[in-house]
Amino acid sequence: MTTPTRIQRRRTKGWRKPDNTVIVTRPSRFGNPFTLAMAYDLGYAQPGETDRARRAVVGAFQEWLRGNRLMWQSEEGDTARQRLLDGLHELRGKNLACYCPLPAEGEPDHCHAAVLLDLANRPAPAAG
């Protein structure tokens, strides 16, 4: 079995989702609810600092998945998080497609799809 990877989704004519790939962009169940616009509005990045804004929203996404309610304090947010976490098994072994640019060789991947790839493909805990 090959290691699942992140695919950059394209809007260009003729682009098709590769086999064994799940689209995880908004408004899918697995989309990141935190936006670049939010990062700019809250002062995490200045307009034009796209990489910095992307790091901020991916960090917010990671914290939210861990149960941190700082960025989304509502029952709706809790329900959305649980729905996403309950569906992680559907992503196991699949490539994930998002519009974020792919990182340069050796650079970290600042995309929520990279977070999802990691979570979905972690080894199952050993039975005790």
Phi and psi in degrees as a GROMACS rama.xvg file:
@    title "Ramachandran Plot"
@    xaxis  label "Phi"
@    yaxis  label "Psi"
@TYPE xy
-82.774  154.323  THR-2
-72.3001  129.621  THR-3
-60.8381  149.02  PRO-4
-136.931  171.195  THR-5
-96.1523  134.348  ARG-6
-109.445  139.065  ILE-7
-86.6349  115.934  GLN-8
-70.2935  143.529  ARG-9
-122.227  153.328  ARG-10
-103.256  6.17364  ARG-11
-74.2104  149.332  THR-12
-58.5022  132.234  LYS-13
93.0075  -12.6689  GLY-14
-68.8327  133.875  TRP-15
-128.595  146.218  ARG-16
-64.3715  125.905  LYS-17
-64.8514  158.111  PRO-18
-57.7031  153.373  ASP-19
59.9247  32.6846  ASN-20
-124.938  138.755  THR-21
-114.208  130.971  VAL-22
-77.2495  126.698  ILE-23
-120.757  21.9864  VAL-24
-79.4735  167.237  THR-25
-67.6155  143.833  ARG-26
-98.2853  28.9233  PRO-27
-64.0897  164.932  SER-28
-55.5598  -27.9344  ARG-29
-102.602  8.4628  PHE-30
-68.0642  151.647  GLY-31
-77.9304  119.413  ASN-32
-73.3885  -12.1447  PRO-33
-95.7564  130.406  PHE-34
-111.342  162.001  THR-35
-61.4363  -38.544  LEU-36
-58.8429  -39.5262  ALA-37
-62.1079  -42.8863  MET-38
-61.8791  -39.5761  ALA-39
-68.4955  -46.5991  TYR-40
-60.8376  -35.9707  ASP-41
-89.6067  0.749471  LEU-42
82.0216  14.3243  GLY-43
-74.2221  -19.505  TYR-44
-156.083  154.504  ALA-45
-94.2875  152.63  GLN-46
-50.6518  133.955  PRO-47
97.1787  -17.5354  GLY-48
-91.8366  61.42  GLU-49
-60.464  -43.3255  THR-50
-62.499  -42.3557  ASP-51
-64.8322  -42.2054  ARG-52
-63.7066  -41.8957  ALA-53
-62.4341  -43.1856  ARG-54
-60.4099  -39.7734  ARG-55
-64.5234  -44.9131  ALA-56
-74.4967  -30.1538  VAL-57
-69.6448  -39.3826  VAL-58
-62.7162  -42.2477  GLY-59
-62.5065  -39.8574  ALA-60
-62.2293  -46.6745  PHE-61
-60.0488  -46.5518  GLN-62
-63.9722  -40.955  GLU-63
-61.1031  -43.3555  TRP-64
-64.2904  -28.6008  LEU-65
-78.8124  -4.38042  ARG-66
103.318  3.03863  GLY-67
-72.0345  123.069  ASN-68
-97.5594  8.3952  ARG-69
-56.7138  -43.4388  LEU-70
-90.2814  -14.7818  MET-71
-149.396  92.1971  TRP-72
-100.328  78.3541  GLN-73
-160.475  162.283  SER-74
-62.5975  -36.1338  GLU-75
-59.8152  -44.0699  GLU-76
-63.8147  -41.2891  GLY-77
-63.3912  -41.6678  ASP-78
-65.4056  -43.4665  THR-79
-62.5988  -42.535  ALA-80
-61.6315  -47.1103  ARG-81
-63.7841  -38.9088  GLN-82
-62.1304  -42.784  ARG-83
-64.5527  -49.3578  LEU-84
-61.7853  -38.5867  LEU-85
-65.0603  -23.008  ASP-86
-96.4907  0.33268  GLY-87
-55.7994  -33.3945  LEU-88
-59.6824  -26.4068  HIS-89
-69.5162  -19.602  GLU-90
-94.0645  -13.2297  LEU-91
-57.9759  127.232  ARG-92
78.5827  2.14271  GLY-93
-102.859  150.251  LYS-94
-76.2285  150.477  ASN-95
-119.971  135.259  LEU-96
-113.527  129.491  ALA-97
-142.468  161.51  CYS-98
-78.6924  -14.0702  TYR-99
-56.3012  144.328  CYS-100
-66.3176  148.676  PRO-101
-73.6999  147.212  LEU-102
-73.5559  157.5  PRO-103
-68.4148  156.202  ALA-104
-50.5266  125.996  GLU-105
84.2577  -5.23049  GLY-106
-93.2148  152.961  GLU-107
-68.2035  152.652  PRO-108
-97.2077  106.054  ASP-109
-92.9226  73.3308  HIS-110
-147.28  140.566  CYS-111
-63.2667  -25.2347  HIS-112
-64.6354  -32.8295  ALA-113
-65.3242  -37.954  ALA-114
-63.4698  -45.4314  VAL-115
-64.1636  -40.223  LEU-116
-57.7852  -45.1601  LEU-117
-63.0929  -49.4134  ASP-118
-64.402  -43.5721  LEU-119
-70.2643  -25.2145  ALA-120
-110.409  13.3968  ASN-121
-68.0478  146.343  ARG-122
-60.9327  144.32  PRO-123
-66.1992  143.141  ALA-124
-61.5542  143.488  PRO-125
-66.8475  138.893  ALA-126
-70.3399  134.839  ALA-127
